[in-house]
Amino acid sequence: MDADRLDQLIDRADVDELIRVVQEQSGEEQWEHVLQLRDRCRAAAATGRQLWPVASLAEYRLALDAPGRWAGAVLVDGAGPFALGPLTEVVAVRHGWEELAPHLPAAPAASFVAHERVLRGEDLRTNGEVDAGGLDLPLALQPWEPSYALAEYHADRAEFPAPPWPRLQQATLPPPGEPVGDPEAVVALRELVTPWTTGSNGKADVVVVEGDHTTAIAALGHRRVRLASIGTDDALAWMAWAGASGGAHGRRRGAANGRFGAWWAAAAIAGVLDLWPMTPDELGDELTALQWYAWATDDAATGWQLRLAVWDPAEDLGFAIDASDHA
């Protein structure tokens, strides 16, 4: 585009036309021009012109489609505020670690990108240049972990698939269990859906009771539900999905955050947070000793739902979460 014409568009803050320019230049792979336009829109926004949506789109397209040298350059603090997802997740969809690593800023952004690549199958345990950062998770998927439900980003949209839901059976619940204090598990489970409850319309109830999973669900106020036993991997998949999601209107946190939230919540339920960080094998053994369940009510499920229950037979403690969000 002619430089004078571009100056005019920026001077009058013509967001619609500038967005068209970003899409056109991205389609033509003119990445240097896209980055320069991003820089100019950021500078103009600092003077009061409302061009953050244009800058954010340019950063999103660079992170998604540009070669590593351009994609890594946009992973700075405050980038992509209006993007379809966190840029550390977006950039990991179509770029391998080796392509990105030389161009990434220092942690924490690089650490999150590394964990996002791990979720997409890379094993970075032997790469001495990778800083695991504050997530304290292994840089490879473990045999007892699931195939996590991962976001797919496109030029004009994003897809956030949920894990498959099991076949549920009708169950009549016993009287509610007696509540017990377990703030670590309550806080960890609530934290999975914080964007739903603070940045959107969602709500979340969590209980810990004496007794099994059915007495925990009953303590949430239910008498009949649909219920199914699930594996540890399925429970982790659902907790990670929730922890990554922003719900209807909240800000998405990304799959790396979701995986961490799932591990942290599972460790809290198992009562081993004081041993964190544990070796993966140790944590896997603790989690497989628990019994995990998915449940639902007879109401038609719409929007975002996280309904899980757990029984710890060794301690005879039941845990349940009922979280939902709607557009």
C-alpha positions, -999 to 999 in steps of 0.1 A, spaced: 0 0 0 11 35 -8 28 51 23 7 83 21 -25 63 19 -14 43 50 -6 75 69 -41 88 61 -58 56 74 -38 57 106 -43 95 111 -81 91 109 -80 57 128 -99 39 100 -101 5 118 -121 -13 92 -98 -4 63 -67 -11 83 -80 -45 93 -85 -52 55 -49 -42 49 -37 -66 76 -57 -95 61 -45 -86 26 -8 -84 35 -10 -115 56 -26 -134 27 3 -122 5 28 -132 33 42 -97 35 52 -102 71 77 -73 74 49 -50 63 24 -66 88 49 -61 116 56 -25 106 19 -18 105 15 -34 139 42 -11 153 26 20 138 -8 11 151 6 5 186 24 39 185 -8 56 173 -29 40 200 -5 55 225 -16 90 212 -53 82 217 -63 67 184 -82 35 191 -61 12 169 -56 -16 194 -79 -40 174 -57 -35 143 -25 -41 162 -39 -71 179 -51 -87 146 -16 -81 131 0 -98 161 -24 -127 158 -18 -133 121 20 -130 126 19 -155 155 -4 -179 136 11 -179 100 44 -161 98 78 -179 99 94 -182 133 115 -150 131 83 -129 127 60 -151 149 83 -150 179 88 -113 176 52 -105 187 52 -125 220 58 -95 242 38 -83 272 5 -69 263 4 -84 228 -28 -97 212 -53 -83 238 -82 -88 213 -69 -120 197 -89 -152 196 -66 -168 222 -33 -162 240 -5 -158 215 17 -183 233 -10 -209 224 -16 -195 189 20 -195 179 24 -232 190 -3 -245 166 17 -242 134 53 -238 146 77 -264 161 99 -255 190 132 -255 170 117 -230 146 105 -207 173 132 -210 200 158 -186 186 133 -158 182 113 -161 215 116 -135 243 128 -146 277 105 -165 301 76 -166 309 65 -164 273 90 -189 260 81 -213 288 45 -212 280 52 -218 243 74 -248 252 45 -263 273 21 -257 245 44 -276 221 46 -304 246 8 -307 245 11 -310 208 34 -340 211 69 -326 214 93 -341 239 116 -313 252 130 -331 282 165 -334 267 166 -298 253 188 -279 277 177 -246 264 141 -250 275 131 -233 308 101 -251 323 92 -219 341 68 -216 369 45 -243 357 66 -271 372 53 -297 347 73 -323 328 83 -313 293 67 -344 278 33 -360 281 31 -389 305 17 -423 297 -12 -418 321 -22 -384 306 -50 -381 281 -49 -367 246 -59 -332 256 -86 -313 237 -66 -286 220 -76 -253 203 -74 -249 166 -68 -214 153 -76 -201 118 -72 -167 101 -108 -157 110 -120 -181 137 -109 -205 164 -123 -238 175 -122 -250 211 -133 -287 212 -144 -303 244 -134 -338 254 -159 -365 246 -186 -370 273 -192 -406 286 -225 -424 285 -243 -415 317 -267 -437 337 -296 -426 360 -286 -427 397 -306 -419 429 -283 -403 454 -281 -410 492 -284 -383 518 -257 -356 516 -223 -362 532 -211 -341 561 -190 -312 548 -153 -312 559 -127 -285 555 -104 -290 526 -96 -255 513 -68 -266 491 -90 -289 470 -119 -263 470 -96 -235 459 -79 -256 432 -112 -268 417 -127 -233 417 -95 -219 401 -101 -241 371 -131 -220 361 -121 -186 375 -126 -169 340 -161 -183 339 -170 -168 373 -151 -135 372 -150 -126 335 -183 -141 324 -217 -152 337 -207 -184 353 -210 -200 387 -192 -227 405 -200 -248 436 -175 -271 451 -179 -294 481 -158 -319 501 -176 -343 524 -172 -374 544 -183 -403 522 -181 -411 486 -188 -392 453 -225 -397 455 -228 -380 489 -207 -352 476 -230 -346 446 -260 -348 470 -244 -321 491 -247 -298 461 -285 -301 464 -292 -330 439 -312 -361 445 -312 -377 411 -285 -373 385 -270 -391 355 -236 -406 364 -207 -425 349 -173 -438 361 -144 -423 341 -107 -428 341 -80 -405 355 -71 -395 320 -107 -384 312 -109 -364 344 -76 -347 336 -88 -339 301 -120 -322 314 -102 -303 341 -76 -291 316 -103 -281 291 -120 -260 318 -87 -245 330 -78 -235 294 -112 -220 286 -125 -185 292 -161 -197 291 -186 -175 273 -170 -141 278 -138 -145 299 -103 -144 286 -90 -178 275 -59 -189 294 -45 -215 270 -39 -253 271 -6 -250 290 -24 -232 319 -52 -258 316 -28 -287 320 -12 -271 350 -46 -264 366 -56 -300 361 -24 -314 377 -27 -289 406 -64 -297 412 -58 -334 410 -28 -332 434 -50 -311 458 -77 -338 457 -51 -365 464 -38 -345 493 -3 -343 481 2 -306 474 28 -304 502 49 -328 481 47 -306 450 65 -308 426 63 -346 426 78 -369 400 52 -377 373 52 -414 383 45 -406 419 16 -383 410 2 -408 385 2 -435 413 -17 -411 436 -43 -402 410 -50 -438 399 -59 -446 435 -88 -422 433 -122 -430 417 -134 -404 392 -169 -397 379 -187 -375 354 -223 -365 362 -251 -343 349 -286 -334 358 -317 -340 336 -317 -304 325 -306 -298 290 -269 -289 291 -260 -257 273 -230 -235 273 -199 -246 293 -202 -273 319 -178 -290 343 -194 -315 365 -170 -340 381 -169 -360 413 -142 -379 430 -140 -405 458 -108 -411 478 -114 -446 493 -84 -444 515 -97 -413 533 -134 -419 526 -137 -384 512 -160 -372 484 -154 -342 462 -177 -326 436 -177 -296 414 -207 -281 396 -196 -253 373 -214 -237 343 -213 -207 321 -237 -194 295 -235 -169 267 
